[in-house]
């Protein structure tokens, strides 16, 4: 009996030490190892194997995150794989605490520099992660109501009848990035309803079945130009796909006839000298082509 206890005690102590080490590794794995996207940041990830009742730590562990991507880090190199871990999507080098550079990308997934990941480009973690979320949601086909709910649950700037209801901080972060000439992207969701008290009875009857409707605006900046794509959430068709040189910010008092008192707008244009008055005049003009070529991507009307 004593011999058995003498044998079991060291084994028990070894098990305790192993468990303590694994718990320590769980909390201290901050450099090498597996990372996932959580709260807009790449964070260390540890998996728990319910069959063996053990924690598994370190590089090489595969885990999926919500929009289908696996990230493993070895020193300053991050490898991005597809959601099964079978194909490498991209290879990144860590430049600083919040910046990574794309060293290599899978051309079958990201064919050219217009893709949201391009070789040789530098990204901030937050804009890189937001780009993945934005691209995934932009491609989702669903009803306006479902699109609205999903937009509010992700990093999307959401507008209801031209009033920003959530995500203004996401837009501010995007604007700050592009203002410093950093690559960035942002997704805006415009949700519209038809108020029968503000339109004629005839128009309401004609259009009521078309509402509610939600339009996605995906805006991307590659360091030189802006690209915007617009799509109805219920359709695969891209209704608008254009490029512009500048993003201008306009704020001010609304016309006396407007249903709101103030506006806060960001507009894509080719002319850096464009004014909101000139853009608005072109919108209400009966002449084709009047005003500036533009696309309003952030339009917040409020009282």
FENWO-V66300 format. One record per run of one state. SS is the DSSP state (hx for helix, st for strand, lp for the rest). FROM is the first residue (numbers start at 0). TO is the last residue. Records with the same first field share a line. If there is no record, write none. Layout:
SS = FROM-TO ; FROM-TO
This chain:
lp = 0-0 ; 28-31 ; 38-39 ; 44-45 ; 49-52 ; 56-68 ; 74-75 ; 81-86 ; 96-97 ; 105-120 ; 138-142 ; 153-155 ; 160-162 ; 166-166 ; 179-182 ; 192-199 ; 210-211 ; 221-224 ; 232-236 ; 244-244 ; 253-260 ; 269-274 ; 284-292 ; 302-302
hx = 1-27 ; 124-137 ; 143-152 ; 167-178 ; 200-209 ; 275-283
st = 32-37 ; 40-43 ; 46-48 ; 53-55 ; 69-73 ; 76-80 ; 87-95 ; 98-104 ; 121-123 ; 156-159 ; 163-165 ; 183-191 ; 212-220 ; 225-231 ; 237-243 ; 245-252 ; 261-268 ; 293-301
